[in-house]
């Protein structure tokens, strides 16, 4: 499957230290097969969430054609404050 990252999410990732960038990108690449990707949860409104190393959370959708669209990446603390936006 194809993994696409929204511009704002990519800007956020690229603003992080190299170690965190590498960690996040490694986890996001695992979404090429979302059925075997670790720590993925389907939320109520159809969005999905992936926890990344107890530090970050990625929100994404699976498009009808099968591609993965990364909507946002943020720290777990930020995600707890913003869950309502993604249907928690």
N, C-alpha and C positions, 0 to 999 in steps of 0.2 A: 504494500500500500504506500501511497504517497503521503508524506507528512509536510503540511504547510504551516508556517508560523506567521501570525498577524504581525504587522510592522511594529506596533507598540510593544508586543511581547518580545520580539527580537531585540528591540532597542533596550528593553529592561535587562534581558539576558546579557547583552554585550556590555552593559554598564557595570556588571559584577566582576569581582576578582577572577582571574584565570581559572583557579581551582573550582570555583562554583560554576563558571561557564561550562567547563569540561564535564562536570558532574551532571548538570541539567541537560546538556545536549546529548550525553550518553543515554540518559533515561528517556528523553523524547524520541530518540531513534528506535527505542524498543517498541514504540507505538506503531511501527511499521506492521506489526502483528498485534493488534490491541487485545486479542483473546489470550495471549500469553504474556502480555506486559504486566509487570508487578504493580501492586498497590493502585489498581484502577477501580473506580467506583462509579456506577451510573447514578446520576442525580435525578430528582423527580421530573424535571422539565426536559429531559433528553440530553442535557449536557453531561459530560463525564469529568471526573477529577482524578488526577494522579498525584500521589504524594511522592516527593523526591527527597530521599535521605533525611527524613525528619526535619528538614529545613525549609523546603519550598513546596509549592503546590502549583500544578498546571491544570487549567481548565481547557477542555477541548470538545469538539463535536466530531462525529463520524458522518461524513457526507454520504448521500445515497449512492454515489459512485464508488464509495469505499475509501476515499481519501480522508485523512485526519487533518482537522483545522485547529491548531493551537490558538485559543482565544486570548489567554492571559497566563502569565507566570508571575508568582509573587511569593513572599515569605509566608509561612504557615500562619504567623500572627496577622498579617494583612488579610489572608484568606478568611480567617475566622470572623473578621469584621465585615467582610463583603460577601459572605455565602449567599445572602438573600438574592443578590443579583444573578446568581447562577442556579437558583432554584432549590436551595437547601431548605 
